[in-house]
């Protein structure tokens, strides 16, 4: 005669529950304890910056040679016909505006323009450019440190210290000479742009790459 224990089923079920609870407690007791250490980094980069600081011009009548005697300064025969103006843009000190008023063929002006390195990074002068406006015709550009833009109506000569390294606070001077040529028209308006491009002192870029990257 086989006897069965009707209570065995619930007993086994209860035992299984107890075992599961015990395993759960063991899982909690042996859980992963962890800690993360974090390094937060900051890199503050410097600034490449420069601005025009001053400029001054004088008239002369010994073109193409610079004046070397007092008689070469001013307009020919002591006339006072043409005039010039040069100023730093009050809204942007990286722009220098030069203007000839009432110019005429053979009128010549030489300017000394000064800029200062205002950024925190040493710079090197990588390139200069002289670009004619739309009203200037048959223009050719030549030279390196001294660039000459020769057009029918104007000749513009810009001299700068290409390759010069300048440190924060340093100042440098350049020469800008403009001569009105014979084909210039009456009541004409002729424009040109002169650019000086600087990059950080350890940059090996070309002049064109400097201008392309500059804002």
ZAMARGU-4260 file (C-alpha; in steps of 0.2 Angstrom, whole numbers, plus 5000, padded with zeros to 4 digits):
<rodrens>
0) 5000/5000/5000 | 5007/5017/4994 | 5005/5032/5005 | 5006/5050/4999 | 5009/5065/5009
5) 4997/5078/5003 | 5007/5092/5012 | 5023/5089/5002 | 5017/5100/4988 | 5015/5116/4998
10) 5030/5112/5008 | 5041/5110/4992 | 5034/5126/4985 | 5038/5136/5001 | 5055/5129/5002
15) 5058/5135/4984 | 5052/5152/4988 | 5064/5153/5004 | 5078/5147/4992 | 5075/5161/4980
20) 5074/5174/4993 | 5090/5168/5000 | 5098/5169/4983 | 5092/5187/4981 | 5099/5192/4997
25) 5116/5184/4992 | 5115/5194/4976 | 5112/5210/4986 | 5126/5206/4997 | 5139/5203/4983
30) 5133/5217/4972 | 5146/5227/4962 | 5152/5243/4972 | 5160/5256/4961 | 5167/5273/4960
35) 5172/5284/4946 | 5186/5298/4946 | 5184/5312/4933 | 5197/5324/4926 | 5189/5340/4919
40) 5200/5349/4908 | 5200/5367/4901 | 5212/5374/4888 | 5211/5393/4886 | 5219/5398/4869
45) 5227/5415/4865 | 5223/5428/4852 | 5231/5433/4836 | 5226/5452/4834 | 5233/5468/4828
50) 5226/5485/4824 | 5231/5501/4815 | 5237/5514/4828 | 5242/5530/4818 | 5246/5536/4801
55) 5252/5552/4792 | 5255/5557/4774 | 5265/5571/4765 | 5264/5577/4747 | 5280/5576/4736
60) 5284/5580/4718 | 5300/5570/4715 | 5291/5554/4709 | 5296/5540/4708 | 5311/5545/4719
65) 5307/5549/4737 | 5310/5567/4743 | 5328/5570/4748 | 5328/5589/4748 | 5316/5601/4755
70) 5311/5607/4737 | 5304/5589/4733 | 5291/5590/4747 | 5274/5597/4743 | 5266/5600/4726
75) 5276/5606/4711 | 5280/5624/4711 | 5272/5627/4728 | 5254/5624/4722 | 5241/5619/4735
80) 5228/5610/4724 | 5226/5592/4729 | 5223/5585/4747 | 5223/5569/4756 | 5215/5561/4771
85) 5219/5545/4781 | 5210/5539/4796 | 5207/5523/4806 | 5189/5517/4805 | 5180/5521/4821
90) 5170/5505/4820 | 5185/5494/4816 | 5203/5498/4820 | 5209/5485/4807 | 5203/5496/4793
95) 5213/5511/4787 | 5205/5523/4775 | 5215/5533/4763 | 5208/5546/4752 | 5215/5559/4739
100) 5203/5573/4736 | 5205/5584/4720 | 5219/5574/4713 | 5227/5577/4696 | 5240/5568/4685
105) 5257/5568/4694 | 5250/5571/4711 | 5259/5560/4723 | 5257/5556/4742 | 5268/5545/4753
110) 5261/5539/4770 | 5268/5531/4785 | 5256/5519/4793 | 5258/5511/4810 | 5250/5495/4818
115) 5252/5487/4835 | 5251/5468/4840 | 5236/5469/4852 | 5234/5450/4854 | 5242/5438/4867
120) 5251/5427/4854 | 5267/5432/4845 | 5264/5434/4826 | 5274/5434/4810 | 5270/5444/4794
125) 5266/5431/4782 | 5259/5441/4767 | 5254/5458/4760 | 5242/5461/4746 | 5237/5476/4735
130) 5221/5474/4725 | 5214/5486/4712 | 5196/5492/4712 | 5184/5490/4697 | 5188/5507/4690
135) 5207/5504/4688 | 5212/5496/4672 | 5227/5487/4665 | 5234/5483/4682 | 5249/5473/4686
140) 5256/5468/4703 | 5275/5465/4706 | 5287/5464/4720 | 5287/5455/4737 | 5292/5465/4752
145) 5289/5480/4741 | 5273/5477/4731 | 5269/5489/4717 | 5252/5490/4709 | 5254/5499/4692
150) 5237/5503/4683 | 5233/5516/4670 | 5226/5528/4682 | 5236/5525/4698 | 5252/5518/4704
155) 5252/5511/4722 | 5267/5505/4731 | 5266/5496/4748 | 5282/5492/4758 | 5281/5481/4773
160) 5292/5469/4783 | 5287/5452/4777 | 5294/5438/4788 | 5296/5450/4803 | 5291/5442/4820
165) 5282/5453/4832 | 5278/5450/4850 | 5262/5457/4860 | 5264/5475/4862 | 5276/5477/4847
170) 5273/5491/4834 | 5278/5491/4816 | 5278/5504/4802 | 5274/5502/4783 | 5275/5514/4769
175) 5261/5517/4757 | 5264/5528/4741 | 5251/5533/4729 | 5254/5542/4712 | 5240/5549/4700
180) 5245/5544/4682 | 5241/5554/4666 | 5227/5543/4660 | 5217/5547/4676 | 5200/5554/4671
185) 5192/5570/4677 | 5180/5568/4692 | 5186/5550/4693 | 5184/5539/4708 | 5198/5525/4710
190) 5199/5513/4724 | 5211/5500/4730 | 5214/5488/4745 | 5230/5485/4754 | 5230/5470/4766
195) 5243/5464/4779 | 5241/5446/4785 | 5248/5439/4801 | 5248/5422/4809 | 5255/5414/4825
200) 5274/5415/4825 | 5276/5396/4823 | 5264/5394/4808 | 5272/5388/4791 | 5258/5393/4780
205) 5259/5403/4764 | 5253/5420/4761 | 5238/5414/4752 | 5234/5402/4765 | 5235/5416/4778
210) 5223/5427/4769 | 5211/5412/4766 | 5210/5408/4784 | 5209/5426/4791 | 5192/5433/4795
</rodrens>
